Every structure is written in structure tokens, then in C-alpha cells.
Amino acid sequence: MSSTRKSTGSALALIAALAAMNAAQAQTKPAATTAAKPSAPAAAQTATPEAMFSRWDKDKNNALSQAEFKSGWQEVQANLVLRQLHENFVQMDVNKSGAIEVLEYSKLELVKRAGASAPPMSNFDLDKNQRLDFKEYVGMVRSMKKPQG
């Protein structure tokens, strides 16, 4: 067996394990029950190991370079973070309106930790409808997670 076949096989096995882990995580979480919920991040869609390998193999040589693997791994990690943010968003949307409203905003862990120095929700409400949709919520989390200094 050539080294290219070995590396392709090993990469496919790793990608299959990642896909299985992703699918298992998705099944252990209860589904949200609302008609107005935002759509789940792309990570929630299950891809086959072969499709993931092909997407990661940018130069289409049937082998993953270290750079291609690193880029693919970062994509998986980013998708997992988005999934976790979406799950938190759905959980914090107590009235199941599909958005975080002022009262719900005040109960967010990041806001409670920031206390009096927490920015007002209006800083993140880009469309000024007094609610944060998922995209605005992600922007708020990114902004509030930045190191202050």
C-alpha cells in the first residue's frame, strides 16, 4: 500500500470519527420546539467522511497536507462552537420567540458577569427591533468575550 493510500485511509478514518462524534452530539441534545426558531448552524448538517475529506483536500491530490488538515480541523471546531452558541441561544429564548429580548438579555451569563459594565442590548441590535436574532447574538458573544485591555 502506498503512503498516499495510507494517509488517505487514516484521514478518512479520522474524519469518520469526527463525523460520528458530531452526529452523536447532535442526537444527545433535545430538539427545540418552536416554529420561529432560527436555523441551526451548518455544523448540524451531517456530512459523510468522504465528503468532508474532499472538502478539506483543497488541491484534490487525495492526501491531506498538514495545512489542509489544520484548516479542516479549525472548520470543525468553529462549527461546534456555533452549534453550542445556537443551543445556548435556544435555551435562553425562554418565550420561544426566536430572538433574545431585553428581559432574556439581562439573564444571559455574560451580561450577569459584566454587571453594571455590561453594554446595553441596543449595542448589538443591528436592525433596532429591540430583539437579538441569532446572528446578532453571536456578534454580542464575540464582542463580550474579547479580552478587555
Stockholm file with secondary structure:
# STOCKHOLM 1.0

chainA/1-149         MSSTRKSTGSALALIAALAAMNAAQAQTKPAATTAAKPSAPAAAQTATPEAMFSRWDKDKNNALSQAEFKSGWQEVQANLVLRQLHENFVQMDVNKSGAIEVLEYSKLELVKRAGASAPPMSNFDLDKNQRLDFKEYVGMVRSMKKPQG
#=GR chainA/1-149 SS CCHHHHHHHHHHHHHHHHHHHHHHHHHHSCCCCCTTCCCCCGGGSCCCHHHHHHHHCTTCSSSCCHHHHHHHHHHHHHHHHHHHHHHHHHHHCTTCSSSEEHHHHHTSHHHHHHGGGCCCGGGTCTTCSSEECHHHHHHHHHHHHSCCC
#=GC SS_cons         CCHHHHHHHHHHHHHHHHHHHHHHHHHHSCCCCCTTCCCCCGGGSCCCHHHHHHHHCTTCSSSCCHHHHHHHHHHHHHHHHHHHHHHHHHHHCTTCSSSEEHHHHHTSHHHHHHGGGCCCGGGTCTTCSSEECHHHHHHHHHHHHSCCC
//
